[in-house]
Amino acid sequence: SLLIEDLEQMLGKGFFRTHRSFLVSLSYVERYDRTSAYMKGGDVAMISKYRLRAFDEIYRKYRNEHNE
């Protein structure tokens, strides 16, 4: 069976693992704060404090590349 690690590898650059049990599509993130990513449609994904800096950098880069 597939593990979240497998999905993370298969999906690639447009996705980020914000927490051990959350894999988010960067295109669906509307906003985020120190603890959560708020998605289009109302879903909320937790952001691990250990992954926050990397998420911030990757999400900013993604937005710049996609002119969002």
ROTI-393452 format. One record per residue: residue number from 1; z, x, y of N, C-alpha, C, O in turn. Coordinates in steps of 0.1 Angstrom, whole numbers. Last residue first. Layout:
<nodes>
NODE   resi     npz     npx     npy    capz    capx    capy     cpz     cpx     cpy     opz     opx     opy
NODE    NUM       Z       X       Y       Z       X       Y       Z       X       Y       Z       X       Y
...
</nodes>
This chain:
<nodes>
NODE   resi     npz     npx     npy    capz    capx    capy     cpz     cpx     cpy     opz     opx     opy
NODE     68     -84      12     344     -76       0     345     -65       1     355     -57      -8     357
NODE     67    -104      31     336    -104      25     349     -96      12     350    -101       3     356
NODE     66    -101      45     313    -107      32     312    -107      24     325    -109      12     325
NODE     65     -89      68     320    -102      69     313    -109      56     313    -121      55     313
NODE     64     -65      58     331     -74      66     339     -88      66     333     -98      65     340
NODE     63     -54      47     308     -57      39     319     -67      45     328     -76      39     333
NODE     62     -50      71     292     -58      60     287     -63      51     299     -75      47     300
NODE     61     -31      84     308     -44      90     306     -54      79     301     -66      79     306
NODE     60     -10      66     306     -16      69     320     -30      75     318     -39      72     325
NODE     59      -5      68     279      -9      55     285     -15      57     298     -25      51     302
NODE     58       3      95     275      -9      89     269     -14      76     275     -26      74     276
NODE     57      26      96     292      15     105     294       2      99     288      -8      99     294
NODE     56      42      75     280      39      75     294      27      84     297      18      79     304
NODE     55      45      85     253      38      72     256      34      72     271      22      68     274
NODE     54      59     109     258      46     109     252      38      96     255      26      97     258
NODE     53      83      97     268      76     106     276      61     107     271      52     107     279
NODE     52      92      80     246      88      75     259      80      84     268      70      80     273
NODE     51     101      88     222      87      87     223      82      82     237      70      82     240
NODE     50     128      87     223     122     100     219     107     100     221     101     110     220
NODE     49     134      61     228     136      71     239     130      84     236     127      92     245
NODE     48     109      39     217     119      48     214     122      58     225     112      62     231
NODE     47     102       7     227      98      21     229     110      30     226     120      28     233
NODE     46      93     -24     212     103     -14     216      96      -1     218      87       3     211
NODE     45      70     -48     225      73     -37     215      83     -27     220      82     -23     232
NODE     44      64     -82     228      71     -70     234      74     -60     222      78     -64     212
NODE     43      39    -106     237      47     -98     227      53     -86     234      48     -81     244
NODE     42      23    -119     256      38    -121     256      46    -113     246      58    -113     246
NODE     41      -3    -116     261       0    -127     252      15    -128     250      20    -138     243
NODE     40      -2     -82     265      -9     -94     269      -6    -104     258      -6    -101     246
NODE     39      31     -68     262      17     -69     258      11     -82     264      18     -92     267
NODE     38      53     -43     273      50     -58     274      35     -60     272      27     -55     280
NODE     37      74     -21     258      60     -23     263      57     -38     262      60     -44     251
NODE     36     107      -9     266      98     -18     260      84     -17     266      82     -14     278
NODE     35     124      10     279     127       5     266     117      -3     259     117      -4     246
NODE     34     115      17     304     121      27     296     123      23     282     125      31     273
NODE     33      85      -4     305      96       2     312     103      12     302      96      16     292
NODE     32      52     -15     312      62     -10     303      73      -5     312      72      -2     323
NODE     31      24     -38     309      33     -30     317      44     -25     307      44     -29     295
NODE     30       4     -45     292       3     -50     306      12     -41     315       8     -38     326
NODE     29     -15     -34     265      -3     -32     273      -5     -36     287     -14     -32     294
NODE     28     -39     -35     252     -31     -48     253     -18     -46     261     -11     -56     264
NODE     27     -49     -10     249     -57     -20     257     -49     -33     260     -53     -40     268
NODE     26     -32       2     231     -31       6     245     -38      -4     254     -34      -6     266
NODE     25     -17     -14     206     -30     -12     212     -28      -9     226     -23     -18     234
NODE     24      11       0     189       6      -9     199      -9      -4     203     -12       7     203
NODE     23      34      -2     164      21       5     167      14      -4     177      10     -16     173
NODE     22      67       0     154      58      -6     164      46       3     166      47      15     170
NODE     21      87      13     140      82       1     134      72      -6     144      69     -18     141
NODE     20      95      36     154      91      37     140      85      25     134      78      26     124
NODE     19      76      32     185      88      32     177      85      33     163      73      31     159
NODE     18      50      34     193      61      35     203      75      36     197      84      40     204
NODE     17      21      48     186      33      44     179      45      46     188      50      57     190
NODE     16      -9      36     199       2      45     200      14      39     193      17      28     194
NODE     15     -45      35     200     -32      30     196     -21      41     197     -24      53     197
NODE     14     -68      48     205     -65      36     213     -52      29     210     -49      19     215
NODE     13     -71      70     187     -67      72     200     -63      59     208     -55      60     218
NODE     12     -64      56     153     -68      66     163     -63      65     177     -52      59     179
NODE     11     -64      41     129     -67      34     142     -71      44     153     -79      41     162
NODE     10     -56      59     109     -68      52     108     -73      46     121     -85      46     124
NODE      9     -30      68     117     -41      77     115     -55      70     115     -64      75     121
NODE      8     -16      43     117     -17      51     129     -28      61     129     -36      63     138
NODE      7     -18      36      91     -25      28     101     -27      36     114     -37      36     120
NODE      6      -2      55      79     -16      55      75     -24      47      86     -35      51      90
NODE      5      23      49      91      17      62      93       2      62      90      -6      68      97
NODE      4      28      24      80      25      25      94      19      38      98      10      39     107
NODE      3      10      23      48      22      26      56      18      26      71       6      28      74
NODE      2      -5       3      23      -6      11      36       8      12      43      15       2      43
NODE      1       0       8     -12       0       0       0       0       9      13       5      20      12
</nodes>
